[in-house]
Amino acid sequence: MDPILLRNFAIAIFIGALVGLEREKRDAVDPMHRIGGIRTFTLFAMTGALSAWLGILAGTPWIFLGAILAVSGLVLAGYVVLIHTHRVSAGLTTEVAAIVVTLLGGVSVYGQPGVAVALGILVSAVLAFKRPLHQLVARVGEDDLFAGLKLLIASFIVLPLLPDRALDPLGVLNPYTLWLLVILISGLSLVGYIAVRMLGTGRGTAITGAVGGLVSSTAVTLSFAKRSRENVGESDAPDLGNALAAGILLAWAVMFIRVLILTMIVAPAMAPSLSGPLVLLGVLCLGAALFSLRHRGRSPSTTNPMHLRNPFSLTAAIKVAVFFAAVLMVVELVARYLPSGGMYLVAAIAGLTDTDAIALSLAQRVQNGAAITLSVKALVVATISNTVVKAGLVSFLGTPQLRRTIGVATALVLTGGVSAVLLL
């Protein structure tokens, strides 16, 4: 006996038993929809494995295809009988799982046992996580679905159609690269948005701030600063103020790490020089956040949840692309015709509204051969500028307690950022 063949048969049996075990446990709760358990699904997998083996021996795939058709007919006939007997509307999940298990049994014997095991585990997970998956789908709004589809369209339909070459006299506006950067920003923001939707914004200010920082640390700052004034005079106002300060500072810390990740993806050569300053600024914000958390009496939830919109739409993506293009042009012109100090000024101005555009613009220049140290310093200046703007929002909208806490943290960030720039 061929030991590899025996292993492949054993893998097929394992897949059938795994899926069958999950189905039998599920059918114990809802027996009306049962067509088979661990034994039946093991036999389905063995049917696929045996038919594939016989097909290999006979030199024809029709034996395996005939087995698939036979299993499909069997399970569909059982489904029809179930519908007519119980007069109920039932799903086809178990029936489809039976056909998939039969296919995976054949895949294992055909020489792809690793693929068969991975897909078998995935099938079991999809079946077992029925309730969480349905709950997740229930949280997805129509706008979220459309935004996700638009992101997929932008990534896999629009992006391949764009020319991968510079189209301007300065040689910096590459439509393919520009759109790829937009997708990168939108994708990372979408991850944070999905996390907020899954966790909920009422799970506490710390979680909301940290995860919301992936979407927009400015939005978190604005929302929490407004929130701080809603409970002025209440007995738990100091506790809530410290918690809101912690949430804002965690969002800032995530923003620094986010900028670092985005930059490293585009220009890995910047990592050794940039990681030190940005990690330092992130740690300073994290330390201040932990200090605020330790000085609140309890852990209040966000009773008025922060509202974050889905971060991707085609219109917004086009606007971001145009903004990126403008920043790229300005950065290139400054690098060519002005002294190095001009780059710091451009970075500080660009950072007033957004750090992503200037970060990716500088990373793109480094990727094209620009000086790393100057780009790193300019990027740190941009993050400091952005932090000052957010501190200004807190100063204008927040309570005195929140202003004091954020003011001290901002001073730490400024000190650390300026020191990092001078030491680079």
C-alpha positions, 0 to 999 in steps of 0.5 A: 500500500502506498503510504501517501495514498493512505495519508490522503484517504485519512485526511479525507476521512478527517475532513468528513468527520470534522464537518459531520461532527459540527453538523451533528452538534447543530442538528441536536439543537434543530433536528428537523433540518438533519440529513446526516451527522458524523457518519454520513459526512465521513461516508461522503468524504470517502465517496469523493476519495474512492471515486477519485482514486478509481478515476486515477486507476482507470485514467478518466475523471468521469468516475469522480464526476459521476460520484459528485452528481450522485451525491448531489442528487441524493442530498437534493432529493432529501431536501425536497422530501424534507420540504414536502414532509414538514412544510417548512422553508429550510436552507441548503447549508447542510446539503451544500456542505455535503457536496463540498465534503465529497469534493474535498475528499477527491481533492485530497486523493488527487494530490492536494491534501493541504488545500483539502484540510485548509478548506475543510477547516474553513467549511467547519468554521463557516458552519459553526460560526452561524450566529456570529456571522449573521450578527455581523451581517446584521450590523452591515448597513446598505451604505457599508456594503456599497462602500466595500463593493466600491473599494473592490471595484477601485482595487481590482477593476480601476487600478489595473486599467491605470497607466503605470508611468508618470504623466507630468513634466516633473515625473511625479504623477503616476496614476497607478501609484497614486490610486494604489496609495488611495486604496492603501489608505482606504483599506487601512481606514476600512479595517478600523471602521469594521473593528468599530462596527464589530466592537460597538462604540459603547464598549468604552472610550479606551477601545473606541479611541484606539480603534477609531484612531485607525479611521481618523484620530481627528474625528475621535478628538472632535467627538470626545471633546464635544462629549466632555461638555455634555456631563459638566457638573455631574458627579461622574464628570471627572471620571468621564473626563479622564476616560475621554482624555485617555481615548483621545490620546490612544487615538493619537498613539494609533495615528503615529503607528498608522503613519509608520505602517503606511510609510514602511509599506511604500518606502521600507528604507525609511523604517530604521530612521522613522520608527524611532521618532514615531514610536517615541511619540506613540509611547508618550501618548500611550503613557499619558493615556494610561496615566489618565485611565489610572486616575478615573474612578470607574470605566464609563462607557460612551453613552453617546456613541461616536459616529464614524462614517464608512471611510470609503466612497469613490467620490472621497477617493477621487478627492484624496487622489487629487489632494495627494497629487497636489501635495506630490507636486508641491513637495517636488517643486520645493525639493527642486527650487527651495532650500531644505527648510521649505520642505519642513514648511510644506510638511507643517502646512500639509499636516494641519489637515491630514498626515497620510498625504504628506507621509505617502508623498515623502515616502514616494520621494524616498522610494525614488531616491530622495534623501531619507533624513530630510524626509523623515524630519519633514514627516515628524514635523507634519505629525507634530503639526497635526497633533497641535491642530487636534490639541486646538480642537480640544482647547476650543471644545473641551472642558477645562479638565480635558484641556489640561490633560491634553495640553500636558500630553501635547507638550510631551509630544512637542518636546519629543518630536522637536528633540527627535528632529534635532537629533536625526 
